[in-house]
């Protein structure tokens, strides 16, 4: 009887070790992907800054009469809620969903027509 308990315990220990190994590998892959994304973001920053500079300069100089440049009251709002499809992102999904819910509630309270577009499995299921 006691031998069976030890066998089960050893099997569980091996299982936990395997899970730890898989989790560690997934963490390393995620870190590499994050590093690559951050590099791309930093590479695009000068372009973004120049574009912002250019648009600001043009908007200040140009005397353009176009409906898109008119300041008008807000009648419609669209919220784009982006969550992950998989786990291992900590509390990211819940934080995004809570913030989106607060924003939507505030828009509805203002009487603004509000729409939500969900990207990601967690947002769609919410």
Secondary structure, 3 states (H helix, E strand, C coil): CHHHHHHHHHHHHHHHHHHHHHHHHHHHHHHHHHHHHHHHHHHHHHHHHHHHHHHHHHHHHCCCCCHHHCCCCCCEEEEEEECCCCCCCCCHHHHHHHHHHHHHHHHHHHCCEEEEEEECHHHHHC
